[in-house]
Amino acid sequence: MPLTPFLKGGNFDPQAVEAMSAAFEGVCASLQLLNRTDAVTEIVARMVVEVARAGERDPERIRDLVLLSLNESDELSA
């Protein structure tokens, strides 16, 4: 699943899109998400875009922030 559908309304330069794509791939690899069309993968994509929309451009930092947020959400639901 590319991030393109989730970029609507955002004004991202090519470097930002590249960083988001790398972060997205990193999160998917960390979570072992193989099915790129499932709901969890869509949530990850939206979270990556939101972190980038807030101004973060480092793909490793974006990845880490998304994973941290998912971990915190998981702890709250447990």
C-alpha positions as CSV (number, residue, x, y, z in Angstrom):
1,M,0.0,0.0,0.0
2,P,1.5,3.3,-1.0
3,L,1.1,6.4,1.2
4,T,-0.3,8.4,-1.7
5,P,-4.0,8.1,-0.8
6,F,-3.2,9.4,2.7
7,L,-1.4,12.5,1.5
8,K,-4.5,14.4,0.4
9,G,-4.7,17.8,2.0
10,G,-1.0,17.7,2.9
11,N,1.6,19.8,1.1
12,F,4.6,17.5,1.3
13,D,7.8,18.0,-0.7
14,P,9.5,14.9,-2.3
15,Q,12.0,14.6,0.6
16,A,9.1,14.4,3.1
17,V,7.3,11.8,1.1
18,E,10.5,9.8,0.9
19,A,10.9,10.0,4.7
20,M,7.3,9.0,5.3
21,S,7.6,6.1,2.9
22,A,10.8,4.9,4.7
23,A,9.1,5.3,8.1
24,F,6.0,3.4,6.9
25,E,8.1,0.5,5.6
26,G,10.1,0.5,8.9
27,V,6.9,0.3,11.0
28,C,5.4,-2.4,8.8
29,A,8.7,-4.4,9.1
30,S,8.8,-3.9,12.9
31,L,5.2,-5.1,13.3
32,Q,5.6,-7.8,10.6
33,L,2.7,-6.4,8.6
34,L,2.7,-8.3,5.4
35,N,-0.8,-7.6,4.2
36,R,-0.7,-4.1,3.0
37,T,-4.4,-3.8,2.5
38,D,-5.6,-4.6,6.1
39,A,-7.0,-2.1,8.6
40,V,-3.9,-2.1,10.8
41,T,-1.7,-1.1,7.9
42,E,-4.1,1.8,7.1
43,I,-3.9,3.0,10.7
44,V,-0.1,2.9,10.5
45,A,-0.1,4.9,7.2
46,R,-2.4,7.6,8.7
47,M,-0.2,7.8,11.8
48,V,3.0,8.2,9.7
49,V,1.3,11.1,7.8
50,E,0.1,12.8,11.0
51,V,3.6,12.7,12.5
52,A,5.0,14.2,9.3
53,R,2.2,16.8,9.2
54,A,3.4,17.9,12.7
55,G,6.8,18.6,11.1
56,E,9.0,15.6,11.7
57,R,11.1,14.6,8.7
58,D,13.6,12.0,10.1
59,P,12.3,8.6,8.9
60,E,13.7,6.8,12.0
61,R,12.1,9.3,14.3
62,I,8.8,9.1,12.5
63,R,9.0,5.3,12.8
64,D,9.8,5.4,16.5
65,L,7.1,7.9,17.3
66,V,4.5,5.7,15.5
67,L,5.7,2.6,17.2
68,L,5.6,4.3,20.6
69,S,2.1,5.6,20.0
70,L,0.9,2.2,19.0
71,N,2.6,0.7,22.0
72,E,0.9,3.2,24.3
73,S,-2.5,2.6,22.7
74,D,-2.0,-1.2,23.2
75,E,-1.2,-0.6,26.9
76,L,-4.3,1.5,27.4
77,S,-6.5,-1.2,25.8
78,A,-5.0,-4.0,27.9
